[in-house]
Amino acid sequence: MPNSQTDRFSDQLLIAFQERLARASCFRRKRGRPFITVSYAQSIDGSIATRQRQPLALSGESSLALTHRLRADHAAILVGIGTVLADNPRLDVRLVAGLDPRPVVLDTHFRTPPDSRLLRRAGQGALIVGAGYSPDGRPEHLERRGASVSRCALGPDGRLDLAALMALLAEAALDSVLVEGGARVITSFIRARLVDQFVITIAPCLVGGLPVIDSVGLPSTMGVRLRGTNCQMRGEDLVIWAEPAWEAP
């Protein structure tokens, strides 16, 4: 478990970011979407899972506790259905004091298992975002487990349209959203330029597994430069805090 010094989270980087999140309500009203943080842990060679998409325990105790502090500071935590099926995560803040964020699952075909741990936890019910009509009643099964089901338009790539998703989350009064994965979800948010803050944990290991940027990748002409970059050590892990410097489209 984290030590008392880690429990206090008194470092200036976190405090400055919490102050920024405190203004997320104004951000949502002005921009028509939540403030988006992308946070993930990777190996030195950029892997977030094995080649077979099996989850990896990359974060050490201190950096994992930081991740849970970030969860507690956001209104919602967002993952894709691939993460739910592979990891069966709880998406809670059990390592720190605070409220659990509301889980949001991007699940185009409503494949979230009704016995998922994120549906069994206490607190706010999960928001499952899919598309279209499901003839086998899967959305109704999820609603009976306490989840809310919302339908979202699809983009040209056949995936959930992120612009429509942003409007849906803003309407749900979610001021800030922590995006944790998986690779396809992270890549799609970067491609859509819907990232306001990165918090990236780099673990001291080599994996040769699934890269954080999905195989679809980013356009070769699109480089994502980071600004306001700060680094800190959390145990043996390096944590990078940075904002994307989006170039004019």
N, C-alpha and C positions, 0 to 999 in steps of 0.2 A: 504494500500500500504506500501511497505517497507520504513523505515526511511532513512535519508541521510547517516547514518553510514553504514547501510546494503547495500545501493546503491553503496558505494565505494568498498565493498568487499576487504578490505585491510588486511584480516587475512592471516597469513603466510601459512596455509594449502592450501588455494586456489591458492595463488601465486606460491607455490612450484609445485602444480599440473599443473598449466598453463605452467610453464617452461618445465615440462615433455611433455605436449602435443605439445609444440613448436618443439619437436624433433620427432614428430609422422611420418613425411615424411621419415626420415631415418629409423625409425622402420618398416614402410611398405615396403620399398625397401629391407631391410635386411631379414625380416621375411616372406615376400610375403602375408601379410594380414594387415588390419588396427589395430591400437591400440584400444582395446575394454574396455570400462567402463560400468559396470552394476550399475545402479542407480534406487532405488525404495524407496517408503515410506511404512512402515508397522506399525501395532499396536504393543504394547508390547508383545502380544501373537503370533506375526508373521503373522497376517492376512493382506492381501492386497486388499481384496474385501469381500463382503458378501458371505454367502454359496450359494446364487443364482447367484454368479458372477456379482453382481451389483457393480459399482464403489463406492469407499469411498473417501471422502475429508479428508485425514489424515494430510497433511502437513499444518503447520501454515504459516503465511505470510512470515516470514524470511526464513524458510527452502524452501518454494516454490520458492522464489526469487533466492535462491542458485541453485535450480534445473534449472531454466531458464538461469542462468549464465553458468552452465555446458553445457546446450544446445548450447548456443552461442559460446562456446569454442570448440565444436566438429564439424567435417565436416558433419556428418550425425546423425540422430536419428532413431533407429530401434525399431519397435513393431511388434507383431503378428496380424493376422487378427482378433483374438478374441477381442483384445483391440480396434481395429477400429470399430467393430460391436457393442461392449458394450458401449464405451465411446464417439465415434465420435470425437476424439481429433483433435486439430489444430496443435499440435507439434511445436509451434512457441516460440518466446522469448519476448512476449509482456510485461513482467514485468521488462525487463532490456534493455539497449542499446546494440545493436549487430545484427549480421546477423542470420537469421533463418537457422538452419541446414537442410540438405536435408532429407526428410522423406524416410525411407525404410520400406516397409511392406512385411512381410513373409506371403504370401497368395497362398498356394499351388494350389487352385482351382479358383483363380481370382474372389473372392467373394466381393472385395472392392466395395462399392456402388459408382457409378459415381458422386453422389452429396455429397460425404464425404467432411468434412470441410478441411481436409489436401490436397484435390485436388483443393479447391477453393481459397486457400491462395496465396498471391503473393510470388515471389522468385523462388527458384529452384523447378522444377517439381519433384513429387514423383517418386521413383523407386519401382515398384511392382514386387516382385520376386515370380514366381510360377513354376509349372512343367507341362510339356506335352502340349497337344493341347486342346483348348476349342472350341467345336463345335458351341456354341451359340454366338460367337463373343465378349465375355466379354472383352478380352484383347484389342480389337480394340476400344471398347467403352471407356476404360480407357485412351488409347492413345489420343483419341479425346479430352479428358479433360486435356491434357497436361502432363500426366504421361508417364514414360518410363517403358516398360515391358521387363523383362528378365526371361529366363527359366533356371532352376537349376536342377541338378540331385537329385534324391531321395535317401535317405539312406535306410538301411535294415528295419528300423522302419516305412517306408512309409512317413516320413517327409522329408523336404528339408535337403539335406546333407550340414552340416555346413562347412566342408572343401571346398566343391565346392563353397559355398556361399562366403567364405573368398577370394577365388581367383577372384570371380566376383566383389566383392567390391574393391579389390586392383586394378583390371583392370580399374575400374571406377575412380581411383585416389582419393578414399576416405581414407584419412590418419587416421582418428579417427572416431569411431562410439560409440554413447551413446545408450546402450540397456536399455529400460525402461519397457519392459513387453510384455505380461503378464507372469503368473506363468510358463506356459509350455515353453515359449521362454527363460526365465531366467534359468529354470532348464536345458534346453538343452545346453545352453552355458556353464553352470557349469560342466555338465557331459562331455562335449567335451574339458574341460580345456581351453576355449577360453575367459578367463577373465584376464585382466591385472590390473584392479583397481575396487574396490567396493566403492560406496558412498551410504550409507544406512541411511535413516531417520527413527527414531523410535518415533512415536507419543505416548503421555501419555494416552492411552486408551486401553480397552480390547474389542475385537470384537467377537471372536469365529467363524471367517469366513473362507474364502479360504486362505490356507497357501501359502507363497511365493514359497516354494518348491512343485512342482506339485505332484499329487498323484502317478505318476510313480516313483517319488523319485530318490534318489541316491543309488548306491550300498552300502550295509551295511558296506562293508570293506573300503569304500572310505570316509575318513574324510577330510574336507577342512579346514585346519588351515589358519588363517590370520596372517600376519606379518606387521610390520610398522604401527601398529594400532594407530590412533589418534582419539580423540573424542572432540566434541565441542557442546555447546548449541546454538541453533538458536531459540530464543523465548523460548517456552516450549518444543521444540523438541530436541532430541539428534541425532546428525549427526556423523556417524562413517566413517572414511576414512581408508581403509586398502587394502593390496595386498594379493592375494591368494598365499600360500606357497605350490605349487604343489609338491607332492612327485614324485619321479622317477617312471615311469610306470613299 
